[in-house]
Amino acid sequence: MTRPGRLTFIVYAPALVGKDGRTLDVVHGMERAFPGLRLAWRLSDGGRPIALPRRDDWLVEKIEDGGFPIVCNGDEGYPVTVMGWGRLGILKPGGQPQFEVHAEMPLDEPVIAAAAAVLEAMAEGARSFWGHASPYGYGSEVAKQFRRSPDGPELSPRGLPMLTLPEKSPRPETPSFLGWVNYWSAAAAEVIGFPDPARDAELLSRARRTPSGGWIVQLTETPLDYDNPLHVEALKRTYERFPEIGGRAGP
């Protein structure tokens, strides 16, 4: 469960196939991206860490239902966790099943400094369509943006645009919403029209290309804060620039 003072990372990728090697690619990538991180513990039924001497073998063996169980760093005072979920096509864009990877890390200076690298490692490892890293509280804010009826409001309580529910989107490559640090695959960037050097100079100043041809794009210098008017304005500008995000531009 997400708690205050945490940074959440989620990437959305094509469904796992059997004992898919992308599971290990994600975990190994996170360890390379964050100095000193070792995700070599599982959690007991009571939530206590248990060491995994043969973590890689255990993790591959435990892949089932399109996902993998929680592994963590074994430090209850500084918990880092990651797990994967399989999602049915009925709940996902284009009716295609997906593989979601969820990770949580403490929201402190070392994690903030490494957030873009960790997200990139997860997204590239999973061969993701798109993904994001966002602080605690983002979920309740984004939930207020999803349009649940034709007669709903035109804007969220923060004045942000209303978004199409992910399961109603025709393409899995289309990002459903904006986070603090965003991963857009090459396919996602093409769908939304990023980058345009003439229009995206500000975003490009906080962006970098990934080895697969995707992009890591950081929206604000500091972690996204919905109570900061400057951050809300940055969200508004970016949503206005990319109407495809959240399915607002139509099929």
FENDAQUI-V581460 format. One line per field, one symbol per residue. phi: phi as a letter, one per 30 degrees, with the letter a starting at -180 (. if undefined). burial: # if it has 24 or more other C-alpha atoms within 12 Angstrom, else .. A space follows every 50 residues. Layout:
phi=???
burial=???
This chain:
phi=.dbeibcccbbcbeedbhddddededdddddddbeidbcbbccdedicdb dceceddddddddahibbddbbcicddbdbbaabbccdddcbeiicdbcc ccbbbdcbdddedcedddddddddddhddaaabbdejdddddedcddcad cdddbdedicddcdeedcddbdddedaccdcccbdedddddcicccedcc eddddbbadcedjdbcbcdbdceebdcceddddddedddddbdddiidci d
burial=.#...###########...#.##########.##..#######.....#. ....##..##.##..##########...#########....##..##### #######...##.##########################.#######... .......#.##############################.##.##..... ..#...####..########.#####....##.###.##.########.. .
